[in-house]
Each structure stands twice: as C-alpha cells, then as structure tokens.
Amino acid sequence: MTEYVELHARSASSFLEGASLPETLIERAAELEMPAIALLDRNGV
C-alpha cells in the first residue's frame, strides 16, 4: 500500500484560493488515515 501525503493544500485562510477550514482538512486527513498533511496558506489573516 502506498501512503499518500498531500503537500499542496490550501485552507480558507488563503484568500480566494481555499475554501475548507484547516480543522476540516485535518479531520478528513485523519479519516483517510493520512500520516500527515501540509497546508500552504498565503495572503491570510
């Protein structure tokens, strides 16, 4: 089995680039048994 790690996710903290809350992305990654996730937010507050 190949483990997948998302290294280019953006959350709603990236203005006009992401839609999901960071907490939601983390919860989903845990549901999919992903060992890690990288959030690359920019232009956020």
MODELLER restraints for C-alpha pairs under 7 A, 6 or more apart:
rsr = mdl.restraints
at = mdl.atoms
rsr.add(forms.Gaussian(group=physical.xy_distance, feature=features.Distance(at['CA:4:A'], at['CA:34:A']), mean=6.47, stdev=0.5))
rsr.add(forms.Gaussian(group=physical.xy_distance, feature=features.Distance(at['CA:5:A'], at['CA:34:A']), mean=6.29, stdev=0.5))
rsr.add(forms.Gaussian(group=physical.xy_distance, feature=features.Distance(at['CA:5:A'], at['CA:35:A']), mean=6.88, stdev=0.5))
rsr.add(forms.Gaussian(group=physical.xy_distance, feature=features.Distance(at['CA:5:A'], at['CA:36:A']), mean=5.81, stdev=0.5))
rsr.add(forms.Gaussian(group=physical.xy_distance, feature=features.Distance(at['CA:5:A'], at['CA:37:A']), mean=5.74, stdev=0.5))
rsr.add(forms.Gaussian(group=physical.xy_distance, feature=features.Distance(at['CA:6:A'], at['CA:37:A']), mean=5.18, stdev=0.5))
rsr.add(forms.Gaussian(group=physical.xy_distance, feature=features.Distance(at['CA:6:A'], at['CA:38:A']), mean=6.16, stdev=0.5))
rsr.add(forms.Gaussian(group=physical.xy_distance, feature=features.Distance(at['CA:7:A'], at['CA:37:A']), mean=6.15, stdev=0.5))
rsr.add(forms.Gaussian(group=physical.xy_distance, feature=features.Distance(at['CA:7:A'], at['CA:38:A']), mean=4.71, stdev=0.5))
rsr.add(forms.Gaussian(group=physical.xy_distance, feature=features.Distance(at['CA:8:A'], at['CA:38:A']), mean=6.29, stdev=0.5))
rsr.add(forms.Gaussian(group=physical.xy_distance, feature=features.Distance(at['CA:8:A'], at['CA:39:A']), mean=6.39, stdev=0.5))
rsr.add(forms.Gaussian(group=physical.xy_distance, feature=features.Distance(at['CA:8:A'], at['CA:40:A']), mean=6.04, stdev=0.5))
rsr.add(forms.Gaussian(group=physical.xy_distance, feature=features.Distance(at['CA:9:A'], at['CA:38:A']), mean=6.27, stdev=0.5))
rsr.add(forms.Gaussian(group=physical.xy_distance, feature=features.Distance(at['CA:9:A'], at['CA:39:A']), mean=4.92, stdev=0.5))
rsr.add(forms.Gaussian(group=physical.xy_distance, feature=features.Distance(at['CA:9:A'], at['CA:40:A']), mean=5.91, stdev=0.5))
rsr.add(forms.Gaussian(group=physical.xy_distance, feature=features.Distance(at['CA:10:A'], at['CA:17:A']), mean=6.77, stdev=0.5))
rsr.add(forms.Gaussian(group=physical.xy_distance, feature=features.Distance(at['CA:10:A'], at['CA:18:A']), mean=4.98, stdev=0.5))
rsr.add(forms.Gaussian(group=physical.xy_distance, feature=features.Distance(at['CA:10:A'], at['CA:39:A']), mean=5.49, stdev=0.5))
rsr.add(forms.Gaussian(group=physical.xy_distance, feature=features.Distance(at['CA:10:A'], at['CA:40:A']), mean=5.42, stdev=0.5))
rsr.add(forms.Gaussian(group=physical.xy_distance, feature=features.Distance(at['CA:10:A'], at['CA:41:A']), mean=5.20, stdev=0.5))
rsr.add(forms.Gaussian(group=physical.xy_distance, feature=features.Distance(at['CA:11:A'], at['CA:18:A']), mean=4.55, stdev=0.5))
rsr.add(forms.Gaussian(group=physical.xy_distance, feature=features.Distance(at['CA:11:A'], at['CA:19:A']), mean=5.69, stdev=0.5))
rsr.add(forms.Gaussian(group=physical.xy_distance, feature=features.Distance(at['CA:11:A'], at['CA:20:A']), mean=5.09, stdev=0.5))
rsr.add(forms.Gaussian(group=physical.xy_distance, feature=features.Distance(at['CA:11:A'], at['CA:21:A']), mean=5.51, stdev=0.5))
rsr.add(forms.Gaussian(group=physical.xy_distance, feature=features.Distance(at['CA:11:A'], at['CA:22:A']), mean=5.53, stdev=0.5))
rsr.add(forms.Gaussian(group=physical.xy_distance, feature=features.Distance(at['CA:11:A'], at['CA:41:A']), mean=6.36, stdev=0.5))
rsr.add(forms.Gaussian(group=physical.xy_distance, feature=features.Distance(at['CA:12:A'], at['CA:18:A']), mean=4.64, stdev=0.5))
rsr.add(forms.Gaussian(group=physical.xy_distance, feature=features.Distance(at['CA:12:A'], at['CA:19:A']), mean=4.39, stdev=0.5))
rsr.add(forms.Gaussian(group=physical.xy_distance, feature=features.Distance(at['CA:12:A'], at['CA:20:A']), mean=5.23, stdev=0.5))
rsr.add(forms.Gaussian(group=physical.xy_distance, feature=features.Distance(at['CA:12:A'], at['CA:21:A']), mean=5.44, stdev=0.5))
rsr.add(forms.Gaussian(group=physical.xy_distance, feature=features.Distance(at['CA:13:A'], at['CA:41:A']), mean=6.19, stdev=0.5))
rsr.add(forms.Gaussian(group=physical.xy_distance, feature=features.Distance(at['CA:13:A'], at['CA:44:A']), mean=4.87, stdev=0.5))
rsr.add(forms.Gaussian(group=physical.xy_distance, feature=features.Distance(at['CA:13:A'], at['CA:45:A']), mean=6.71, stdev=0.5))
rsr.add(forms.Gaussian(group=physical.xy_distance, feature=features.Distance(at['CA:14:A'], at['CA:41:A']), mean=4.92, stdev=0.5))
rsr.add(forms.Gaussian(group=physical.xy_distance, feature=features.Distance(at['CA:14:A'], at['CA:42:A']), mean=5.05, stdev=0.5))
rsr.add(forms.Gaussian(group=physical.xy_distance, feature=features.Distance(at['CA:14:A'], at['CA:43:A']), mean=5.57, stdev=0.5))
rsr.add(forms.Gaussian(group=physical.xy_distance, feature=features.Distance(at['CA:14:A'], at['CA:44:A']), mean=4.97, stdev=0.5))
rsr.add(forms.Gaussian(group=physical.xy_distance, feature=features.Distance(at['CA:15:A'], at['CA:43:A']), mean=5.97, stdev=0.5))
rsr.add(forms.Gaussian(group=physical.xy_distance, feature=features.Distance(at['CA:15:A'], at['CA:44:A']), mean=5.94, stdev=0.5))
